[in-house]
Amino acid sequence: MRINSTKSLVEGALLAAINVILSIMALYMPILGTFATLIWPVPIVILGVRHGIKTSFLSMIVAGTIVAIISGPFQAITIVVSFGLIGLAMGWAIKKDFSPFKILAVGGAASLVSKIALVLISMLMMGINPLTEEINVLKESLLIAGSFYEKMGMDPKTVETTIESFRRGLELLPLIIPGIFIMASALDAFVTYIVTKAVLSRMGQKLRDFTPFWLWRFPDYTVAAFLAGNLLVLLETYWPIGVLKAIGMNLVLVFGFILFVQGFSLLTYYLGKFNVGKVFRLIIVFFVFFNPLFLQILFFAGLFDVLFNFRKIY
């Protein structure tokens, strides 16, 4: 019992130190910091899997305290709130032996809560909405870019038309922030699981694999949700109550992306089924992702695959 307790203490201290290093990288190293933020929850997950949620929570508090001493309380709160909850939640879910997709759902929900909490904390502690500030910065960048291109000799009307189209896009950005948060949270959970699985494998502990990507198939309600989103956007014209367009656009964004993933899964399936060589696979994927027509085909292939399951047809 004492040996296990000592091992838990040592691993907790070591992984807390790793979290501190990752925190410093995230705060002070622009390029490496992006990578550090993606893997910050991993030590917390590993502790939760190997020693329980209590040990992972204590390690997170220790790491946050050290970051607060080094960089200040607000930076520590930002780091811990942003990534600590997802680490605790996914460590708990893995410990409970949930399926990989259920672990992603738990981690994604935790990451989403963290993002919302971080916005609220920023508003309370700093008196600003970070999302609004980011959008204002983007708008100012558009004006600077327009002035720059005019000085470079580009046609002022062309520049004005381009800037105006981007500005309209920025006006819609606040409406789709929930959808962006949901997709970013899913990505956080996916990266955390993949990295955790690789690290635990090196430590002699195996996690369950996902269903192979070429066999992924999303439920039928994916199409229904996407179509409902489009319907709500259209209804905004005839029944303007403000919220319909926002809900519809977020449904279209999230479930439209899922249908793209479904289409890419289908493409991967048939590339493997017909034994297409690796070089030709790369060429095909390149043309699909950089050609708008092929992207539309991929999207509709995913949509109809959800409904009809082409893998069973042929």
Solvent accessible surface area in square Angstrom, and as a share of the most:
residue,aa,sasa,rsa
1,M,198,0.89
2,R,204,0.74
3,I,141,0.71
4,N,99,0.51
5,S,68,0.44
6,T,70,0.41
7,K,96,0.41
8,S,19,0.12
9,L,133,0.66
10,V,89,0.51
11,E,26,0.12
12,G,8,0.08
13,A,63,0.49
14,L,107,0.53
15,L,20,0.10
16,A,4,0.03
17,A,46,0.36
18,I,64,0.33
19,N,0,0.00
20,V,12,0.07
21,I,100,0.51
22,L,14,0.07
23,S,0,0.00
24,I,54,0.27
25,M,32,0.14
26,A,26,0.20
27,L,57,0.28
28,Y,128,0.49
29,M,83,0.37
30,P,118,0.74
31,I,152,0.77
32,L,98,0.49
33,G,4,0.04
34,T,87,0.50
35,F,115,0.48
36,A,0,0.00
37,T,35,0.21
38,L,65,0.32
39,I,28,0.14
40,W,1,0.00
41,P,3,0.02
42,V,7,0.04
43,P,7,0.04
44,I,0,0.00
45,V,0,0.00
46,I,4,0.02
47,L,0,0.00
48,G,3,0.03
49,V,7,0.04
50,R,58,0.21
51,H,46,0.21
52,G,18,0.17
53,I,88,0.44
54,K,152,0.64
55,T,25,0.15
56,S,0,0.00
57,F,93,0.39
58,L,95,0.47
59,S,5,0.03
60,M,12,0.05
61,I,79,0.40
62,V,76,0.43
63,A,0,0.00
64,G,9,0.09
65,T,71,0.42
66,I,65,0.33
67,V,1,0.01
68,A,31,0.24
69,I,140,0.71
70,I,93,0.47
71,S,21,0.13
72,G,17,0.17
73,P,92,0.58
74,F,55,0.23
75,Q,65,0.29
76,A,6,0.05
77,I,63,0.32
78,T,35,0.20
79,I,8,0.04
80,V,28,0.16
81,V,36,0.21
82,S,17,0.11
83,F,38,0.16
84,G,0,0.00
85,L,71,0.35
86,I,2,0.01
87,G,0,0.00
88,L,21,0.10
89,A,17,0.13
90,M,0,0.00
91,G,0,0.00
92,W,102,0.36
93,A,0,0.00
94,I,16,0.08
95,K,112,0.47
96,K,116,0.49
97,D,100,0.52
98,F,60,0.25
99,S,38,0.25
100,P,11,0.07
101,F,89,0.37
102,K,127,0.54
103,I,5,0.03
104,L,30,0.15
105,A,66,0.51
106,V,40,0.23
107,G,0,0.00
108,G,12,0.11
109,A,57,0.44
110,A,8,0.06
111,S,1,0.01
112,L,48,0.24
113,V,83,0.48
114,S,1,0.01
115,K,44,0.18
116,I,85,0.43
117,A,30,0.23
118,L,43,0.21
119,V,22,0.12
120,L,96,0.48
121,I,38,0.19
122,S,9,0.06
123,M,83,0.37
124,L,155,0.77
125,M,99,0.44
126,M,106,0.47
127,G,62,0.60
128,I,68,0.35
129,N,51,0.26
130,P,39,0.24
131,L,47,0.23
132,T,64,0.37
133,E,75,0.34
134,E,107,0.48
135,I,15,0.08
136,N,61,0.31
137,V,83,0.48
138,L,80,0.40
139,K,65,0.28
140,E,104,0.47
141,S,52,0.34
142,L,25,0.12
143,L,111,0.55
144,I,124,0.63
145,A,34,0.26
146,G,7,0.07
147,S,52,0.34
148,F,109,0.45
149,Y,100,0.38
150,E,85,0.38
151,K,170,0.72
152,M,132,0.59
153,G,65,0.62
154,M,86,0.38
155,D,78,0.40
156,P,81,0.51
157,K,158,0.67
158,T,66,0.38
159,V,7,0.04
160,E,118,0.53
161,T,94,0.55
162,T,61,0.36
163,I,19,0.10
164,E,65,0.29
165,S,50,0.32
166,F,120,0.50
167,R,74,0.27
168,R,139,0.51
169,G,40,0.38
170,L,23,0.11
171,E,97,0.43
172,L,67,0.34
173,L,42,0.21
174,P,63,0.40
175,L,56,0.28
176,I,34,0.17
177,I,28,0.14
178,P,70,0.44
179,G,0,0.00
180,I,68,0.34
181,F,34,0.14
182,I,75,0.38
183,M,51,0.23
184,A,35,0.27
185,S,2,0.01
186,A,56,0.44
187,L,103,0.51
188,D,28,0.14
189,A,0,0.00
190,F,73,0.30
191,V,33,0.19
192,T,1,0.01
193,Y,1,0.01
194,I,72,0.37
195,V,41,0.23
196,T,0,0.00
197,K,50,0.21
198,A,56,0.43
199,V,54,0.31
200,L,0,0.00
201,S,41,0.27
202,R,220,0.80
203,M,82,0.37
204,G,66,0.64
205,Q,59,0.26
206,K,157,0.66
207,L,23,0.12
208,R,120,0.44
209,D,102,0.53
210,F,32,0.13
211,T,64,0.37
212,P,57,0.36
213,F,58,0.24
214,W,122,0.43
215,L,86,0.43
216,W,41,0.14
217,R,100,0.37
218,F,47,0.20
219,P,60,0.37
220,D,87,0.45
221,Y,139,0.53
222,T,2,0.01
223,V,6,0.04
224,A,61,0.47
225,A,18,0.14
226,F,26,0.11
227,L,100,0.50
228,A,42,0.32
229,G,0,0.00
230,N,55,0.28
231,L,100,0.50
232,L,37,0.18
233,V,47,0.27
234,L,114,0.57
235,L,60,0.30
236,E,31,0.14
237,T,107,0.62
238,Y,180,0.68
239,W,147,0.52
240,P,99,0.63
241,I,92,0.46
242,G,50,0.48
243,V,77,0.45
244,L,18,0.09
245,K,66,0.28
246,A,21,0.16
247,I,79,0.40
248,G,0,0.00
249,M,35,0.16
250,N,19,0.10
251,L,47,0.23
252,V,43,0.24
253,L,53,0.26
254,V,21,0.12
255,F,38,0.16
256,G,7,0.07
257,F,103,0.43
258,I,37,0.19
259,L,0,0.00
260,F,73,0.30
261,V,31,0.18
262,Q,0,0.00
263,G,0,0.00
264,F,56,0.23
265,S,0,0.00
266,L,12,0.06
267,L,36,0.18
268,T,32,0.19
269,Y,41,0.16
270,Y,48,0.18
271,L,17,0.08
272,G,31,0.30
273,K,90,0.38
274,F,114,0.47
275,N,130,0.67
276,V,37,0.22
277,G,39,0.37
278,K,167,0.71
279,V,104,0.60
280,F,132,0.55
281,R,80,0.29
282,L,130,0.65
283,I,76,0.39
284,I,61,0.31
285,V,38,0.22
286,F,114,0.47
287,F,107,0.45
288,V,16,0.09
289,F,88,0.37
290,F,150,0.63
291,N,50,0.26
292,P,101,0.64
293,L,110,0.55
294,F,79,0.33
295,L,50,0.25
296,Q,106,0.47
297,I,97,0.49
298,L,11,0.06
299,F,22,0.09
300,F,104,0.43
301,A,27,0.21
302,G,0,0.00
303,L,18,0.09
304,F,90,0.37
305,D,0,0.00
306,V,0,0.00
307,L,77,0.38
308,F,116,0.49
309,N,23,0.12
310,F,59,0.24
311,R,32,0.12
312,K,173,0.73
313,I,119,0.60
314,Y,143,0.54
